[in-house]
Amino acid sequence: MAQIINGKEVSATVKAEVAQETARLRDERGLKVGLAVVIVGNNSASRVYVNNKKKACEEVGFQSFEYALDENVTQEQLLDLVSVLNRDDRVNGILVQLPLPAHIDETAVINAIAPEKDVDAFHPVNVGHIMIGNYSFLPCTPAGVMRLIESTGTDITGKQCVVIGRSNIVGKPQAMLLLQKNGTVTICHSKTKNLKEICLSADILVVAIGKAKFINGDMIKEGAVVIDVGMNRDENGKLCGDVDFESAEKKASYITPVPGGVGPMTISMLMKNTLTAAKQQAGIE
Ligand code: NAP
């Protein structure tokens, strides 16, 4: 039976580290850390995420600046706001909550954020840094996954790592991070043939598909570390991952639950990135 990786606990540790460092920099250097969060429209899930980010800012001692824009805001108005935030010294990190309404070009908005304030690490400059392995910020979810794997004491070097999903925000950067830790990495996607066989080869399996309980115990190697990034609703409307937890936990050595696994890590890694941004902008480290 697998040991459960407690994402809430690891996330609380990361936030405590950030809070401690933030307090030290405030006391010793007078440094204040600020995160601007921009939300467009009334998407209820986005509203929940933004509120959680504001709450996390309070917990770690950051100032948060919220900009709630009307659903009908023009792209030009949104880009103007980003430009103002790029120049605002109180703002160390800028996060534009996705998805944006259909009439707004998300790529144009992401590309308008100053790379040094891009705490989501979605800007092509930061994506490039990740490819080269010389980065300041890591995308929050894959960085959270790495921290969870680290919490198990697993050495990634030489391990067969399988990432299912190739999105720009999870799958692709996840594969790069595992590669940088000397994993032997395979990336799978919807066109992959023999998915089961590949999954069965994985010592470390990271699943980011977006399909409820898609990966079951029959697809998991005995003793594998299984990280479930998925956030879905099952047939009863209950939150669940991409992995069928019940059958998977019988095979894995470690496994993340949903909820309470990867989810809490994403926000704590955002706090970590924002602190890093503030330190860099202040010329510290
Ligand atoms: P996405 O952009 O929709 O990408 C899904 C990926 O899964 C695609 O690469 C797709 O392949 C692949 N895929 C779909 N069906 C597949 C199949 N049958 N076999 C193998 N691969 C398949 O999703 P995402 O943004 O990466 O998110 C993935 C999941 O993680 C979602 O449930 C999302 O809610 C969750 N998520 C959670 C957090 C968190 O904080 N916990 C953060 C981000 C995302 P193709 O490229 O071929 O289409």
Residues whose N, C-alpha, C, O or C-beta is under 5 A from the ligand:
A	BS01	NAP	T141 G165 R166 S167 V170 G171 C188 H189 S190 K191 A208 I209 G210 V229 G230 M231 N232 V262 G263 T266
